[in-house]
Amino acid sequence: MKERNRSVLFVFLASVCFSTGGLFIKLVPWNALAINGARNLIGALVIGSYLLITRRRIVFSRRVLTGALSMIGVTTLFALANKMTTAANTIVLQFTAPVFVIIFMAVLYRQKPGKVDLAVCFLVLLGVVLFFVDGIRAGNLAGNLLAVLSGVCYAGVFMMNTGKNADAISSCFLGQLAAGLLFTPLCFRETDFSLPVLLPVLALGVIQVGGAYILFSIGIRSTPPVTASLITGMEPIMNPLLVAAFYGETITALSVAGCVIVVCSILGYNLWLAKKQKDCA
């Protein structure tokens, strides 16, 4: 139980770091793919340094490569969506990941969802529908669709430690290194390299990608995928609030309603799961 609580804490701290992404991306006037390349390359350097310090070897396996592809997908799609739609829409639609985790666990590992799991899925999808209606009105449907696809890839990230020969930190490092090498050359097309631009880029790499995924990879060692995906319920609250406070982006009433439904449903599920595990202990 002590190890599980420690793992839960690391996943929660990772979600706090993740939540800074929306604001920092908004502050950088670069192409989304250039931003994604720079932050991933910096993140790979941070994680690579961590691997050297801890003397961890990189694992190469099919499961690790699948996790790396999920990492490339989630960071790239999130960056694109964050430029095309509001930060609130992006993070909440990405936060549909628990629904896809449940589906993937059922299909790949024959872990059938229970009634409570299905109820949470329904409520999350209801919140998503509200965001889609709002997005259509605002002309952000393409960005919202990318955010949902980011949620699909995010589900793969939560499952990086699931299955034979899986190694979450190896998946994080390889995925970020590949995305960094692929997209960083696009930075040379940009013209603004002033300090107010470079500082958010550095923060994205060190805090929102590198540091966050080190914490995350440690946390999911003893945290089940569905639980980990629900613990991150802090992220969809903090992300749009930070953007609203420091960037001035407004949040519509319909978006707030969708956010409340999604976040409350998932946090309630996590509290129920924690109580259930405590009663079984």
Secondary structure as the mmCIF struct_conf table of DSSP 4:
data_model
#
loop_
_struct_conf.conf_type_id
_struct_conf.id
_struct_conf.beg_label_comp_id
_struct_conf.beg_label_asym_id
_struct_conf.beg_label_seq_id
_struct_conf.end_label_comp_id
_struct_conf.end_label_asym_id
_struct_conf.end_label_seq_id
HELX_RH_AL_P HELX_RH_AL_P1 LYS A 2 PHE A 18
TURN_TY1_P TURN_TY1_P1 SER A 19 THR A 20
HELX_RH_AL_P HELX_RH_AL_P2 GLY A 21 LEU A 27
BEND BEND1 TRP A 30 TRP A 30
HELX_RH_AL_P HELX_RH_AL_P3 ALA A 32 THR A 54
TURN_TY1_P TURN_TY1_P2 ARG A 55 ARG A 55
HELX_LH_PP_P HELX_LH_PP_P1 ARG A 56 VAL A 59
BEND BEND2 SER A 61 SER A 61
HELX_RH_AL_P HELX_RH_AL_P4 ARG A 62 MET A 84
BEND BEND3 THR A 85 THR A 85
HELX_RH_AL_P HELX_RH_AL_P5 ALA A 87 GLN A 94
TURN_TY1_P TURN_TY1_P3 PHE A 95 THR A 96
HELX_RH_AL_P HELX_RH_AL_P6 ALA A 97 TYR A 109
HELX_RH_AL_P HELX_RH_AL_P7 LYS A 115 ALA A 138
TURN_TY1_P TURN_TY1_P4 GLY A 139 GLY A 139
HELX_RH_AL_P HELX_RH_AL_P8 LEU A 141 PHE A 158
TURN_TY1_P TURN_TY1_P5 MET A 159 ASN A 161
BEND BEND4 GLY A 163 GLY A 163
TURN_TY1_P TURN_TY1_P6 LYS A 164 ASN A 165
HELX_RH_AL_P HELX_RH_AL_P9 ALA A 168 PHE A 183
HELX_RH_3T_P HELX_RH_3T_P1 THR A 184 ARG A 189
HELX_RH_AL_P HELX_RH_AL_P10 LEU A 195 ALA A 203
HELX_RH_PI_P HELX_RH_PI_P1 LEU A 204 GLY A 211
HELX_RH_AL_P HELX_RH_AL_P11 ALA A 212 GLY A 219
TURN_TY1_P TURN_TY1_P7 ILE A 220 ARG A 221
BEND BEND5 SER A 222 THR A 223
HELX_RH_AL_P HELX_RH_AL_P12 PRO A 225 ILE A 231
HELX_RH_3T_P HELX_RH_3T_P2 THR A 232 MET A 234
HELX_RH_AL_P HELX_RH_AL_P13 GLU A 235 TYR A 247
HELX_RH_AL_P HELX_RH_AL_P14 ALA A 253 CYS A 280
#
